[in-house]
Amino acid sequence: MWSCWSARLCCLPSPNMSNSIGNQSLMSATSLPLSSSSSYYSSCCCNRRTFTVSTLATHLPLAVALFLGTSPPSASASASAEEEDLDRYTDNREGFTLLKPTSWTRVDKAGAAALFEDPTAKANNIGVVVNPVRISSLTDFGSPNDVADKLIQAERRKESTKGAEVIQVRERTAEGGFPVYEFEYKVDSSRGGVKRIFSAAFVASKKLYLLNISHSDSQASPLNPQTKLLLEKVLGSFDLSS
């Protein structure tokens, strides 16, 4: 699925369109309302390495599809998350950095720059994809609301999706001064049950950086406040490495 996501990332034409991690806390980032109007993403044209609002909205659900496992987390997984520490991970080759839960282990996955799994519940994971693009700023894709609106519509159109809802959309400024879009939403899928998804995206040096965090959030095993705070710290730590 990573390879599919990467291929489709480089396939869509760019429309004419004009349209914050540092020490800033994710919890203090600006929350943005979700617009009510939506249109489905455009079709693929595989001869250009560009990216559109529709494309970004397409690839985030594809990343989620990779992470949607079939095994619910155990009670011990939920309990251990409350006491989890965070370590910094830096990828010098691709040039990004983020925090990750100490006990989560790195695994290899085709197309992923990095993928970490919860050893007690492998359906809970953190993944990063990096792809070249022609544009210089994330704002060329559109506003956070534009992307979120299409993102949730793309999720709802998938056959495996029983339900999907956006919880929050944010924009923050990274240490380098470029914008970072963040999305939090919930997906109920026949492929992995109910998941809480945290995603972040930014563009730097003509590369698109995408972070996706997937965690179980079922009625039987809801995402607890401690774990949510932990995942928000991971989301807010995603940035270019210095």
C-alpha positions as CSV (number, residue, x, y, z in Angstrom):
1,M,0.0,0.0,0.0
2,W,2.9,2.4,0.6
3,S,4.0,1.8,-3.0
4,C,0.5,2.6,-4.2
5,W,0.4,5.7,-2.2
6,S,3.8,6.9,-3.5
7,A,2.8,6.2,-7.1
8,R,-0.4,8.1,-6.9
9,L,1.3,10.9,-5.0
10,C,3.3,11.7,-8.2
11,C,0.4,11.3,-10.7
12,L,-2.0,14.2,-10.5
13,P,-1.9,17.5,-12.3
14,S,-1.7,20.7,-10.3
15,P,-4.5,23.2,-10.6
16,N,-4.2,27.0,-10.6
17,M,-4.8,27.8,-7.0
18,S,-3.9,30.6,-4.6
19,N,-4.8,30.3,-1.4
20,S,2.8,26.3,12.6
21,I,6.7,22.7,15.0
22,G,9.1,24.5,16.9
23,N,8.4,25.3,20.5
24,Q,4.7,25.9,19.8
25,S,2.5,23.4,21.5
26,L,0.0,21.4,19.4
27,M,-2.6,22.1,21.9
28,S,-2.2,25.8,21.3
29,A,-2.3,25.6,17.6
30,T,-5.2,27.3,15.8
31,S,-8.3,25.1,15.3
32,L,-10.1,25.6,12.1
33,P,-13.8,24.9,11.2
34,L,-14.5,22.3,8.5
35,S,-16.4,23.6,5.5
36,S,-19.6,21.9,4.5
37,S,-19.1,21.7,0.7
38,S,-17.0,18.9,-0.8
39,S,-16.0,17.6,-4.2
40,Y,-14.3,14.3,-4.9
41,Y,-10.7,14.2,-6.0
42,S,-9.6,14.3,-9.6
43,S,-8.5,11.4,-11.7
44,C,-4.9,10.2,-12.2
45,C,-2.5,11.5,-14.9
46,C,0.7,9.5,-14.4
47,N,3.2,11.6,-16.3
48,R,3.7,14.5,-13.9
49,R,5.3,14.5,-10.4
50,T,3.0,17.1,-8.9
51,F,0.5,17.2,-6.1
52,T,-2.9,18.9,-5.6
53,V,-5.4,19.4,-2.8
54,S,-7.3,16.4,-4.1
55,T,-4.1,14.4,-4.2
56,L,-3.2,15.1,-0.6
57,A,-6.7,14.2,0.4
58,T,-6.3,11.0,-1.5
59,H,-3.0,9.8,-0.1
60,L,-3.9,10.4,3.5
61,P,-6.7,7.8,3.4
62,L,-4.4,5.4,1.5
63,A,-1.9,5.7,4.3
64,V,-4.6,5.0,6.8
65,A,-5.5,1.9,4.8
66,L,-2.0,0.7,5.3
67,F,-2.3,1.1,9.1
68,L,-5.8,-0.3,9.5
69,G,-5.1,-3.7,11.1
70,T,-7.5,-6.4,12.1
71,S,-6.4,-7.1,15.7
72,P,-7.8,-4.8,18.5
73,P,-5.3,-3.7,21.1
74,S,-5.1,-5.7,24.4
75,A,-5.9,-4.3,27.8
76,S,-2.2,-4.3,28.6
77,A,-1.6,-2.1,25.5
78,S,-3.9,0.6,26.8
79,A,-2.5,0.4,30.3
80,S,1.1,0.7,29.1
81,A,0.4,3.7,26.9
82,E,-0.5,5.7,30.0
83,E,3.1,5.3,31.3
84,E,4.9,5.5,27.9
85,D,7.9,7.8,27.4
86,L,9.0,9.4,24.2
87,D,12.3,9.2,22.3
88,R,13.4,11.4,19.5
89,Y,13.9,9.8,16.1
90,T,15.8,11.6,13.4
91,D,16.1,10.5,9.8
92,N,19.2,12.3,8.4
93,R,18.7,10.8,4.9
94,E,15.3,12.2,4.4
95,G,15.7,15.2,6.7
96,F,12.9,14.9,9.2
97,T,12.5,14.3,13.0
98,L,9.8,13.3,15.4
99,L,9.1,11.9,18.8
100,K,8.0,8.3,19.1
101,P,6.9,6.1,22.1
102,T,10.0,4.5,23.6
103,S,8.7,0.9,23.4
104,W,7.4,1.2,19.8
105,T,9.7,-0.6,17.4
106,R,10.7,0.3,13.9
107,V,9.7,-2.1,11.1
108,D,10.5,-2.1,7.4
109,K,7.7,-1.3,4.9
110,A,8.0,-0.7,1.2
111,G,7.6,3.0,0.4
112,A,7.8,4.2,4.0
113,A,10.6,6.4,5.2
114,A,9.9,5.2,8.7
115,L,7.3,3.0,10.4
116,F,6.9,2.3,14.1
117,E,4.5,-0.2,15.7
118,D,3.2,-0.7,19.2
119,P,4.6,-4.1,20.2
120,T,1.5,-4.9,22.2
121,A,-0.9,-3.9,19.4
122,K,0.7,-3.7,16.0
123,A,-2.4,-2.1,14.5
124,N,-1.3,1.0,16.4
125,N,1.4,2.6,14.5
126,I,3.3,5.7,13.2
127,G,4.4,6.1,9.6
128,V,6.2,8.7,7.5
129,V,6.3,9.0,3.7
130,V,8.5,11.5,1.8
131,N,8.0,12.3,-1.9
132,P,9.3,14.9,-4.4
133,V,6.9,17.6,-5.6
134,R,7.1,20.6,-7.8
135,I,5.6,23.2,-5.5
136,S,7.5,25.1,-2.7
137,S,4.7,25.5,-0.1
138,L,1.9,23.5,1.3
139,T,-0.4,26.5,0.8
140,D,-0.2,25.7,-3.0
141,F,-2.4,22.7,-2.3
142,G,-5.1,24.8,-0.7
143,S,-6.2,25.6,2.8
144,P,-6.3,23.0,5.6
145,N,-10.1,23.1,5.3
146,D,-9.9,22.3,1.6
147,V,-7.8,19.3,2.2
148,A,-9.8,18.1,5.3
149,D,-13.1,18.4,3.4
150,K,-11.8,16.2,0.5
151,L,-10.0,13.9,2.8
152,I,-13.1,12.9,4.7
153,Q,-15.1,12.6,1.5
154,A,-12.4,10.3,0.1
155,E,-12.6,8.1,3.2
156,R,-16.4,7.9,3.0
157,R,-16.3,6.7,-0.6
158,K,-14.1,3.7,0.3
159,E,-16.0,0.4,0.3
160,S,-14.4,-0.7,3.6
161,T,-15.5,2.5,5.4
162,K,-18.6,2.3,7.6
163,G,-18.2,5.9,8.9
164,A,-15.8,8.8,9.0
165,E,-15.8,12.1,10.8
166,V,-13.3,15.0,11.2
167,I,-12.6,15.9,14.8
168,Q,-10.2,18.8,14.3
169,V,-8.2,20.6,11.6
170,R,-5.2,22.7,12.5
171,E,-2.4,24.7,11.0
172,R,0.9,25.5,12.7
173,T,4.2,27.0,11.8
174,A,7.3,24.8,11.9
175,E,10.7,26.0,13.2
176,G,11.7,26.8,9.6
177,G,8.8,29.1,9.2
178,F,6.8,26.9,6.8
179,P,3.2,25.8,7.4
180,V,2.2,22.4,8.7
181,Y,-1.3,21.1,8.2
182,E,-2.7,18.7,10.9
183,F,-5.8,16.6,10.8
184,E,-7.5,14.5,13.5
185,Y,-10.4,12.3,12.5
186,K,-12.1,9.0,13.2
187,V,-12.7,6.1,10.8
188,D,-14.8,3.0,11.3
189,S,-13.6,0.4,8.8
190,S,-14.4,-3.2,8.1
191,R,-10.7,-3.7,7.7
192,G,-9.6,-2.6,11.2
193,G,-12.6,-1.4,13.3
194,V,-12.7,2.1,14.7
195,K,-9.5,4.1,14.4
196,R,-8.4,7.5,15.5
197,I,-6.1,9.1,12.9
198,F,-3.7,11.9,13.4
199,S,-2.0,13.2,10.3
200,A,0.5,16.0,9.5
201,A,1.9,17.3,6.2
202,F,4.4,19.9,5.2
203,V,6.5,20.8,2.1
204,A,10.2,21.7,2.3
205,S,12.9,21.7,-0.3
206,K,10.5,20.5,-3.0
207,K,9.6,17.4,-0.9
208,L,6.2,16.5,0.6
209,Y,6.5,15.1,4.2
210,L,3.5,13.1,5.4
211,L,3.1,11.7,9.0
212,N,0.3,9.3,9.8
213,I,-0.6,8.0,13.3
214,S,-3.2,5.3,13.6
215,H,-4.6,4.1,17.0
216,S,-7.6,2.0,18.0
217,D,-10.6,3.9,19.3
218,S,-13.4,1.4,19.5
219,Q,-16.3,1.6,22.0
220,A,-14.8,-1.4,23.8
221,S,-11.3,0.1,23.9
222,P,-11.7,3.9,23.5
223,L,-8.6,6.2,23.1
224,N,-7.9,7.4,26.6
225,P,-6.8,11.0,27.4
226,Q,-3.3,10.0,28.3
227,T,-2.7,8.1,25.1
228,K,-4.3,11.0,23.1
229,L,-2.0,13.5,24.7
230,L,1.0,11.2,23.9
231,L,0.0,11.0,20.2
232,E,-0.6,14.7,20.0
233,K,3.0,15.2,21.2
234,V,4.2,12.9,18.4
235,L,2.1,14.9,15.9
236,G,3.4,18.2,17.1
237,S,7.0,17.1,17.1
238,F,7.1,16.3,13.3
239,D,9.5,18.7,11.6
240,L,12.6,19.0,9.5
241,S,15.8,17.8,11.2
242,S,18.4,20.5,11.9
